[in-house]
Amino acid sequence: MNARIPTHSAPRPTTSIDQPDFVALRPASGDEHLLRLYCMPPAGMSAPYFQAFTSYLPPAVSLLALQLPGRGRATGTPVHTDPHRLGQLLAERIDQDDDGHPYAVFGHSVGALIAYETVTCLTRQGRRPPTLLALSAMAAPHHPDFTVRAPDVLLGGRKEIEKLFGRLPDHAKRDPRALINTWIPMMADLLLALQCPPHQGPPLDTQLALYGGEDDPVISREALAGWNDISSQPAAPRLFPGNHTYPLDEVEALSSRLSADIVTSLRGWVCPVNGPGSHAGECPVSNLGTEHGRR
């Protein structure tokens, strides 16, 4: 796979808080960052969900996490419920960053559907896809697991919400307005997931990685494996201890597995002309290996 040489050099316009954007939790700071990792959080969550990952990913990886309207400092702004429109916006945003270096995309829970839709839009628009699409704790759009269980979550109140998303913040339990502000993005993301259409067109030709929790009450191993139906590069699901919110307790193990899968996806990658590669033009992917220290 060859890198695309960027054809645009204009600075990326700053977006407002009512538009989706990526927050640089570990910004790129020169040639030492050889790969960008775009992370999509689960329903209702915001970019800081991935803050802990920065301590365990290799130093050569810059981490950018999705910040959607309706949460964090953008609480109260209109939320997104159209998966295709959101995928288009994020595909355009990723393309604006394209400097010819490799990148990967990771999504957990509903974030996995957003990641999939984004990569699908990138492919359809003829833009350079990621070397790795890592999907966690979510069924493929055509698989029934999520849609069968979603009504119980939507109608089950706080108990079912917490079963899927984990314990709600204490302040949300005491303050009705805070609870509503917490629920709105969760419900919006669930609606977005329920509207994600089955895959159409040729299979995705991007290396997959599939992760899940051993005791996930919503997404089974079989549901994870369903992503292989729409990919030309199938992957075996890898399960971690825990339920649907396992990444919060398995940050180090998940980061290590993700790093290893990124390295595998970079085999044969050729760096941009005049990029920080070897004389042969190959990126020094060993710098992205699983040997790394806390930053």
C-alpha positions in Angstrom: 0.0 0.0 0.0 1.4 3.4 -1.0 0.9 6.6 0.8 -1.0 9.4 -0.9 0.9 12.6 -1.2 -1.3 15.4 0.1 -2.5 17.9 -2.5 -3.7 20.5 -0.1 -1.8 22.5 2.4 -4.3 25.1 3.7 -4.9 25.1 7.4 -7.9 23.2 8.7 -10.7 25.6 9.6 -11.7 25.7 13.3 -15.1 24.1 14.0 -17.6 25.4 16.5 -18.8 23.4 19.5 -22.0 22.5 17.7 -20.1 20.5 15.0 -18.4 17.1 15.4 -14.6 17.4 15.6 -11.6 15.5 17.0 -9.8 16.5 20.1 -6.0 15.8 20.2 -5.5 14.0 23.5 -1.9 13.4 22.4 -1.1 15.9 19.6 1.3 15.2 16.8 4.5 17.0 17.4 6.7 16.3 14.4 8.1 13.3 12.7 8.2 11.2 15.9 4.5 10.8 15.5 4.2 8.4 12.6 0.6 7.4 12.9 -2.7 9.1 13.8 -5.3 7.1 15.7 -8.9 8.4 15.5 -11.0 7.1 18.4 -14.8 7.1 18.5 -16.3 6.9 22.0 -19.4 4.9 23.1 -22.9 6.3 23.3 -23.2 9.5 25.3 -19.5 9.8 26.0 -17.1 12.4 24.8 -13.4 12.7 23.9 -11.9 12.3 27.4 -13.2 8.7 27.5 -9.9 7.8 25.8 -7.6 10.0 27.9 -6.2 6.9 29.8 -5.1 5.3 26.5 -2.4 7.9 26.0 -0.4 6.3 28.9 -0.2 3.0 27.1 -0.1 3.6 23.4 3.4 3.8 21.7 4.9 7.3 21.7 4.8 7.3 17.9 1.0 7.3 17.9 -0.9 10.6 18.1 -4.4 10.1 19.5 -7.4 12.1 18.3 -10.8 11.4 20.0 -14.2 12.3 18.7 -16.1 15.1 20.4 -19.7 15.3 19.4 -22.3 18.0 20.1 -24.6 17.6 23.1 -21.9 16.6 25.6 -19.0 18.1 27.6 -18.6 21.8 26.9 -21.2 21.5 24.1 -24.0 20.2 26.4 -27.3 21.6 25.1 -26.3 21.8 21.5 -28.3 19.7 19.0 -27.2 16.1 18.7 -26.6 14.0 15.6 -28.8 11.0 14.8 -28.1 10.5 11.1 -25.2 8.0 10.8 -24.6 8.7 7.1 -24.4 12.5 7.5 -22.1 12.1 10.5 -19.9 9.7 8.6 -19.6 12.2 5.8 -18.6 15.0 8.1 -16.0 12.9 9.9 -14.6 11.5 6.6 -14.1 15.1 5.4 -12.4 16.0 8.7 -10.0 13.1 8.5 -9.2 13.9 4.9 -8.3 17.4 6.0 -5.6 15.9 8.2 -4.1 13.7 5.5 -0.4 14.3 5.2 0.4 11.0 3.6 1.2 9.2 6.8 -0.8 6.2 7.9 -3.7 6.3 10.3 -6.0 4.0 12.1 -9.6 4.2 13.3 -11.0 2.7 16.5 -14.6 2.7 17.8 -16.2 1.3 20.9 -19.9 0.3 21.1 -21.9 2.9 19.1 -18.6 4.5 18.3 -17.8 1.3 16.3 -20.7 2.0 14.1 -19.6 5.6 13.7 -16.1 4.4 12.8 -17.5 1.9 10.3 -19.7 4.6 8.6 -16.8 7.0 8.5 -14.5 4.5 6.8 -17.3 3.5 4.4 -17.7 7.2 3.4 -14.0 7.6 3.0 -13.9 4.6 0.7 -16.9 5.7 -1.4 -15.5 9.2 -1.8 -12.2 7.8 -3.1 -10.2 9.1 -0.1 -7.4 7.2 1.5 -8.7 4.6 4.0 -7.1 3.7 7.3 -4.6 0.9 7.5 -6.7 -0.6 10.4 -10.4 -0.4 11.4 -10.7 -1.6 15.0 -14.3 -2.3 16.1 -15.3 -3.0 19.7 -18.4 -4.3 21.4 -20.8 -3.7 18.6 -22.6 -5.9 16.0 -22.4 -5.3 12.3 -25.4 -3.3 10.9 -26.9 -6.4 9.4 -26.6 -8.5 12.6 -29.7 -8.7 14.9 -28.0 -8.7 18.3 -28.1 -4.9 18.9 -31.5 -4.2 17.5 -33.1 -7.1 19.4 -31.7 -5.7 22.7 -32.0 -2.0 22.1 -35.8 -1.7 22.9 -35.1 -3.0 26.5 -32.5 -0.3 26.9 -34.7 2.5 25.4 -37.7 1.5 27.6 -36.0 0.2 30.7 -35.0 3.5 32.3 -32.0 4.1 34.4 -31.4 0.4 35.3 -31.1 -0.7 31.7 -29.1 2.4 30.8 -26.5 1.7 33.5 -26.4 -2.0 32.5 -25.2 -1.0 29.1 -23.2 2.2 29.7 -22.1 1.9 33.3 -23.0 3.9 36.3 -24.3 7.3 35.7 -22.6 10.3 37.3 -23.7 11.0 40.9 -24.7 14.6 40.0 -27.0 13.3 37.3 -28.9 11.2 39.8 -29.5 14.1 42.1 -30.4 16.8 39.5 -33.2 16.1 36.9 -31.8 18.6 34.4 -28.3 17.0 34.7 -29.9 13.6 34.2 -31.7 14.8 31.1 -28.5 16.3 29.7 -26.7 13.0 30.3 -29.5 11.0 28.7 -30.0 13.1 25.6 -26.7 12.2 23.9 -27.1 8.5 25.0 -30.5 8.3 23.4 -29.3 10.2 20.3 -26.5 7.7 19.8 -28.8 4.8 20.3 -31.1 6.2 17.6 -28.1 6.8 15.4 -27.1 3.1 15.8 -30.7 1.9 15.1 -30.7 3.9 11.8 -27.3 2.5 10.6 -28.2 0.7 7.3 -26.9 -2.7 6.3 -23.7 -2.5 4.2 -24.1 -2.0 0.5 -21.5 -2.4 -2.2 -18.2 -4.3 -2.3 -16.7 -5.5 1.0 -14.5 -3.2 2.9 -10.9 -3.7 1.9 -9.3 -2.5 5.2 -7.7 -4.7 7.8 -10.2 -5.4 10.6 -9.6 -5.9 14.3 -12.5 -7.0 16.5 -12.7 -6.7 20.3 -15.3 -7.4 23.0 -16.0 -8.2 26.6 -16.3 -11.8 27.7 -19.4 -11.1 29.7 -21.0 -8.5 27.5 -24.8 -8.7 27.9 -25.5 -7.0 24.6 -22.9 -8.1 22.0 -21.9 -11.7 21.6 -18.7 -13.1 20.0 -20.9 -14.2 17.1 -22.2 -10.7 16.6 -18.7 -9.4 16.6 -17.7 -12.0 14.0 -20.6 -10.7 11.8 -18.3 -7.8 10.7 -16.4 -10.4 8.7 -19.4 -10.8 6.4 -18.7 -7.3 5.0 -14.9 -7.3 4.9 -12.3 -8.8 2.5 -9.9 -9.0 5.4 -11.6 -11.0 8.2 -10.4 -11.0 11.8 -11.0 -13.3 14.8 -12.7 -11.6 17.7 -10.5 -11.1 20.7 -12.3 -11.0 24.1 -11.2 -9.2 27.3 -12.4 -9.7 30.8 -15.5 -7.7 31.6 -18.9 -6.6 30.2 -19.9 -4.0 27.7 -17.8 -1.3 29.4 -14.7 -3.5 29.6 -12.3 -0.8 28.0 -12.5 1.2 31.3 -11.0 -1.7 33.2 -8.8 -3.1 30.5 -7.1 0.0 29.2 -3.5 -1.4 29.2 -4.5 -4.8 27.7 -6.7 -3.2 25.0 -4.0 -0.6 24.2 -1.4 -3.3 23.8 -3.6 -5.4 21.5 -4.6 -2.4 19.5 -0.9 -1.4 19.1 0.0 -4.9 17.9 -2.8 -4.8 15.4 -1.7 -1.4 14.1 1.8 -2.8 13.6 0.5 -5.7 11.6 -1.6 -3.4 9.4 1.5 -1.3 8.6 3.5 -4.2 7.0 4.5 -3.0 3.5 3.6 0.6 4.2 5.6 3.1 2.3 6.1 6.5 3.8 5.6 9.8 1.9 8.4 11.2 -0.2 10.8 13.0 2.1 9.0 11.5 5.1 10.7 10.1 8.2 11.3 6.6 6.8 14.3 4.5 6.0 16.4 5.0 2.9 14.3 2.2 1.3 11.2 4.3 1.9 9.7 2.0 4.5 8.2 3.5 7.7 10.1 2.5 10.9 7.1 0.5 12.2 9.2 -0.9 15.0 8.7 2.4 16.7 5.0 1.6 16.9 5.6 -1.8 18.6 4.2 -2.8 21.9 7.4 -1.9 23.8 6.6 1.4 25.2 6.6 3.3 28.5 4.2 5.7 30.2 4.3 9.2 29.0 
